[in-house]
Amino acid sequence: MYSGVLFTNWSLSADAKTSTRKFPLLFFSSPPCDPLGPLSSSAMAHRIVSQVIVTGARVFGRAFTEAYKQAQAAGKHNAGKKGGSAFSGGSGITLDEACKILNVKPPVAGAAEGNVEHVMERFKKLFDLNDPQKGGSFYLQSKILRARERIEMEVRQAERKVAQDKELSEGWNPKVYKDR
């Protein structure tokens, strides 16, 4: 079993100039072997298990970072939409969709009380018709509930805006109480 390094001369000619350099050549009489010797079957099993764990951790790490990037992008995308009045804050249902579900007209700022009463009548009727204990659908019942909540939220916002506009037009009038 011979192994070692053999130096050889190699000539390079370029433009009639010759130079001689020494380059090492490695040779082995037998293929290199593991310095610790052959591995036992239990050592091989541990090695395979550890490779599987490391590979799985890499895959999971890459998947987690990719999912995090997608969640960040979705958050930035949804942040731009929240300013619009067509979307609700948390339920994800539009005012138009809510009106179609309950079969009512969109709320008007001046006639809020009559509209809310009509919405509540439609809500109670449709909610009772879709009771799961009477053979209805829980999904439809929840959609009806979300539609009512969305319309009520829109009415509250309109009432708040009317009160704010009234206060701005009349001026701020604080209530002052005089002590005796």
C-alpha positions as CSV (number, residue, x, y, z in Angstrom):
1,M,0.0,0.0,0.0
2,Y,2.0,2.9,-1.3
3,S,0.8,6.4,-1.3
4,G,2.6,9.7,-1.7
5,V,3.4,12.7,-3.8
6,L,5.5,12.6,-7.0
7,F,6.9,15.8,-8.5
8,T,7.2,16.0,-12.2
9,N,8.5,18.5,-14.6
10,W,6.2,20.2,-17.0
11,S,7.2,22.5,-19.7
12,L,5.2,25.4,-21.0
13,S,6.2,27.1,-24.2
14,A,4.8,30.5,-25.1
15,D,6.4,32.7,-27.8
16,A,9.5,30.6,-28.0
17,K,10.2,31.0,-24.3
18,T,10.3,27.8,-22.3
19,S,9.8,27.5,-18.6
20,T,9.9,24.5,-16.5
21,R,7.9,24.2,-13.4
22,K,7.3,21.4,-10.9
23,F,3.8,20.3,-10.2
24,P,2.8,17.7,-7.6
25,L,1.0,14.5,-8.7
26,L,-0.9,12.6,-6.1
27,F,-1.1,8.9,-6.4
28,F,-2.7,6.2,-4.2
29,S,-2.2,2.5,-4.6
30,S,-5.5,1.9,-2.9
31,P,-8.6,4.0,-2.5
32,P,-8.7,6.2,0.6
33,C,-10.5,4.7,3.5
34,D,-12.3,6.0,6.6
35,P,-9.6,6.8,9.2
36,L,-11.9,5.4,11.9
37,G,-12.4,2.1,10.1
38,P,-15.7,0.6,8.9
39,L,-18.8,1.8,10.8
40,S,-20.9,-0.6,12.8
41,S,-24.6,-1.0,11.9
42,S,-25.7,1.0,15.0
43,A,-23.3,3.9,14.1
44,M,-24.7,3.8,10.5
45,A,-28.2,4.0,11.8
46,H,-27.4,7.0,14.0
47,R,-25.7,8.7,11.1
48,I,-28.8,8.1,8.8
49,V,-31.2,9.3,11.5
50,S,-29.2,12.4,12.1
51,Q,-29.0,13.1,8.3
52,V,-32.8,12.7,8.1
53,I,-33.3,15.1,11.0
54,V,-31.0,17.7,9.6
55,T,-32.6,17.5,6.2
56,G,-36.1,17.7,7.7
57,A,-35.1,20.8,9.7
58,R,-33.8,22.5,6.5
59,V,-37.0,21.8,4.6
60,F,-39.1,22.9,7.5
61,G,-37.1,26.1,7.9
62,R,-37.4,27.0,4.3
63,A,-41.1,26.3,4.3
64,F,-41.6,28.5,7.4
65,T,-39.6,31.4,6.0
66,E,-41.6,31.2,2.7
67,A,-44.9,31.1,4.6
68,Y,-43.8,34.1,6.7
69,K,-42.9,36.1,3.5
70,Q,-46.3,35.3,2.1
71,A,-48.0,36.4,5.3
72,Q,-46.1,39.7,5.3
73,A,-47.1,40.3,1.7
74,A,-50.7,39.5,2.4
75,G,-50.7,41.8,5.4
76,K,-49.3,44.7,3.4
77,H,-51.9,44.0,0.7
78,N,-54.8,44.0,3.1
79,A,-53.6,47.1,4.9
80,G,-54.2,49.1,1.8
81,K,-57.8,47.8,1.5
82,K,-58.9,48.6,5.1
83,G,-59.3,52.3,4.3
84,G,-62.1,51.7,1.8
85,S,-65.7,51.8,3.0
86,A,-66.7,48.7,1.0
87,F,-65.0,46.3,3.4
88,S,-65.8,45.7,7.0
89,G,-63.1,45.6,9.7
90,G,-63.3,42.0,10.7
91,S,-66.1,40.0,9.1
92,G,-64.9,40.3,5.5
93,I,-68.4,41.0,4.1
94,T,-69.2,44.0,2.0
95,L,-72.1,46.3,2.6
96,D,-73.5,45.3,-0.9
97,E,-73.3,41.6,0.0
98,A,-74.9,42.2,3.4
99,C,-77.9,44.0,1.7
100,K,-78.3,41.2,-0.8
101,I,-78.3,38.5,1.9
102,L,-81.0,40.3,3.9
103,N,-82.8,41.6,0.8
104,V,-82.8,45.2,2.0
105,K,-81.7,48.5,0.6
106,P,-78.4,50.1,1.7
107,P,-78.9,52.3,4.8
108,V,-79.4,56.0,4.2
109,A,-78.0,58.6,6.7
110,G,-81.3,60.4,7.3
111,A,-83.7,57.4,7.6
112,A,-81.6,55.2,9.8
113,E,-84.2,54.2,12.4
114,G,-86.8,52.9,9.9
115,N,-84.1,51.0,8.0
116,V,-82.7,49.4,11.1
117,E,-86.2,48.1,12.0
118,H,-86.7,46.7,8.6
119,V,-83.2,45.0,8.8
120,M,-84.1,43.5,12.1
121,E,-87.4,42.1,10.8
122,R,-85.7,40.5,7.9
123,F,-82.9,39.2,10.1
124,K,-85.3,37.5,12.6
125,K,-87.3,35.9,9.8
126,L,-84.3,34.5,7.9
127,F,-82.5,33.6,11.1
128,D,-85.5,31.5,12.4
129,L,-86.0,29.9,9.0
130,N,-82.4,28.7,8.9
131,D,-82.4,27.3,12.4
132,P,-80.3,24.0,12.3
133,Q,-82.8,22.3,14.8
134,K,-85.6,22.9,12.2
135,G,-83.6,21.6,9.3
136,G,-81.8,24.8,8.3
137,S,-78.2,25.6,7.7
138,F,-75.8,26.8,10.3
139,Y,-73.6,28.3,7.6
140,L,-76.5,30.4,6.2
141,Q,-77.5,31.4,9.7
142,S,-74.0,32.7,10.4
143,K,-74.0,34.6,7.1
144,I,-77.3,36.2,8.0
145,L,-75.9,37.2,11.4
146,R,-72.8,38.8,9.8
147,A,-74.9,40.6,7.3
148,R,-77.0,42.2,10.1
149,E,-73.8,43.1,12.0
150,R,-72.3,44.8,8.9
151,I,-75.4,46.9,8.2
152,E,-75.7,47.9,11.9
153,M,-72.0,48.9,11.9
154,E,-72.6,51.0,8.8
155,V,-75.7,52.7,10.4
156,R,-73.6,53.5,13.6
157,Q,-70.9,55.0,11.5
158,A,-73.4,57.2,9.6
159,E,-75.0,58.3,12.9
160,R,-71.6,59.1,14.3
161,K,-70.7,61.2,11.2
162,V,-74.0,63.1,11.3
163,A,-73.4,63.9,15.0
164,Q,-69.9,65.0,14.3
165,D,-71.0,67.2,11.3
166,K,-73.7,68.8,13.5
167,E,-71.2,69.5,16.2
168,L,-68.8,71.1,13.7
169,S,-71.5,73.3,12.2
170,E,-72.9,74.5,15.5
171,G,-69.6,74.7,17.2
172,W,-68.5,73.0,20.4
173,N,-70.8,73.7,23.2
174,P,-69.5,72.2,26.5
175,K,-71.8,71.7,29.4
176,V,-70.7,73.9,32.2
177,Y,-71.9,73.4,35.7
178,K,-71.7,76.2,38.1
179,D,-71.1,75.4,41.7
180,R,-73.4,77.1,44.1
